[in-house]
Amino acid sequence: MRVSLDNVPLATQSAMLQNILLAFENETFSKELAAHIVGGPGKLESLIAAEKIEASKPTNKQNGKWFVCAPQVLVHCKNRR
């Protein structure tokens, strides 16, 4: 479903974005989902290396799950227009 904000005032859009980021404050995404949102695994890796997105892998297992900070991923999401 596509949402249009064309007729929504900029101040309201800003408040909506802030509410979304606050709602995801304590949430994490998988590495695969985070990569999809930001535009690919390479882009995600560069954002993590630049410390713009926090990510952790609490286990050293090869198949261990990554936990990526959801609000930071959303701030860096790819424009899909």
HELIX and SHEET records of a PDB file:
HELIX    1   1 LEU A   10  ALA A   23  1                                  14    
HELIX    2   2 LYS A   31  VAL A   38  1                                   8    
HELIX    3   3 PRO A   41  ALA A   49  1                                   9    
HELIX    4   4 ALA A   70  VAL A   75  1                                   6    
SHEET    1   A 3 THR A  28  PHE A  29  0                                        
SHEET    2   A 3 PHE A  67  CYS A  69 -1                                        
SHEET    3   A 3 ALA A  55  SER A  56 -1                                        
END                                                                             
